[in-house]
Amino acid sequence: MGKKGLYSISVVSSLLDVHPQTIRCYERKGLIKPTRTEGNTRLFSDEDLEKIKMILRLSNDLGVNLAGIEVIFNMRDKIQQMEREMIELLRKISQDYQDSLQKKDAENALVPISEARMRIKRFTEMDMFDDFKNAEKDGPKK
């Protein structure tokens, strides 16, 4: 979720039906980090609102205290980081595997790949390549 809207503490308090002091407490505990204006006024993003909603659900519905919520948030952040690292690792493994397959194909080719590439390059540079392409477009001659 992006940081589209920016809301003052009074708007957030009203939207979520939470006392502004409760929101300030969440900030003091490090659970949320609203941006600040030059005049030091708190501005809450849509992401901050979602985080406050999560805090309220964990606290009110599940009875988790603020220390527990902090642990949950830290674990969630670590899991998300590990997921990103795992995706990157899988991408790297997949790329390495594809590279090894191409190398193996090149080693087992009847005509070495480098030689085949040179032949293709020479063919494309020749005038008859244009004739060949035109013949394909025009179809068989009648």
Contacts in CASP RR format, 6 or more apart in sequence:
PFRMAT RR
TARGET T0000
AUTHOR 0000-0000-0000
METHOD contacts of the structure
MODEL  1
MGKKGLYSISVVSSLLDVHPQTIRCYERKGLIKPTRTEGNTRLFSDEDLE
KIKMILRLSNDLGVNLAGIEVIFNMRDKIQQMEREMIELLRKISQDYQDS
LQKKDAENALVPISEARMRIKRFTEMDMFDDFKNAEKDGPKK
1 46 0 8 1.000
1 47 0 8 1.000
1 50 0 8 1.000
2 45 0 8 1.000
2 46 0 8 1.000
2 47 0 8 1.000
3 45 0 8 1.000
3 46 0 8 1.000
3 47 0 8 1.000
4 45 0 8 1.000
4 46 0 8 1.000
5 45 0 8 1.000
5 46 0 8 1.000
6 35 0 8 1.000
6 43 0 8 1.000
6 44 0 8 1.000
6 45 0 8 1.000
7 15 0 8 1.000
7 43 0 8 1.000
7 44 0 8 1.000
7 45 0 8 1.000
7 49 0 8 1.000
8 41 0 8 1.000
8 42 0 8 1.000
8 43 0 8 1.000
8 44 0 8 1.000
9 20 0 8 1.000
9 23 0 8 1.000
9 24 0 8 1.000
9 34 0 8 1.000
9 42 0 8 1.000
9 44 0 8 1.000
10 20 0 8 1.000
11 44 0 8 1.000
12 18 0 8 1.000
12 23 0 8 1.000
12 44 0 8 1.000
12 48 0 8 1.000
12 49 0 8 1.000
12 52 0 8 1.000
13 19 0 8 1.000
13 20 0 8 1.000
13 23 0 8 1.000
15 49 0 8 1.000
16 49 0 8 1.000
16 52 0 8 1.000
16 53 0 8 1.000
16 56 0 8 1.000
18 52 0 8 1.000
18 56 0 8 1.000
23 32 0 8 1.000
23 44 0 8 1.000
23 52 0 8 1.000
25 66 0 8 1.000
26 32 0 8 1.000
26 52 0 8 1.000
26 55 0 8 1.000
26 66 0 8 1.000
27 33 0 8 1.000
27 34 0 8 1.000
27 42 0 8 1.000
29 66 0 8 1.000
29 70 0 8 1.000
30 70 0 8 1.000
31 51 0 8 1.000
31 55 0 8 1.000
31 66 0 8 1.000
31 69 0 8 1.000
31 70 0 8 1.000
31 73 0 8 1.000
32 44 0 8 1.000
32 48 0 8 1.000
32 51 0 8 1.000
32 52 0 8 1.000
32 55 0 8 1.000
33 48 0 8 1.000
34 42 0 8 1.000
34 43 0 8 1.000
34 44 0 8 1.000
34 45 0 8 1.000
34 48 0 8 1.000
35 42 0 8 1.000
35 43 0 8 1.000
35 45 0 8 1.000
36 42 0 8 1.000
36 43 0 8 1.000
37 43 0 8 1.000
44 52 0 8 1.000
51 73 0 8 1.000
55 66 0 8 1.000
55 69 0 8 1.000
58 64 0 8 1.000
58 68 0 8 1.000
58 69 0 8 1.000
58 72 0 8 1.000
59 65 0 8 1.000
59 66 0 8 1.000
59 69 0 8 1.000
64 72 0 8 1.000
105 113 0 8 1.000
106 112 0 8 1.000
106 113 0 8 1.000
106 114 0 8 1.000
109 116 0 8 1.000
111 119 0 8 1.000
123 129 0 8 1.000
END
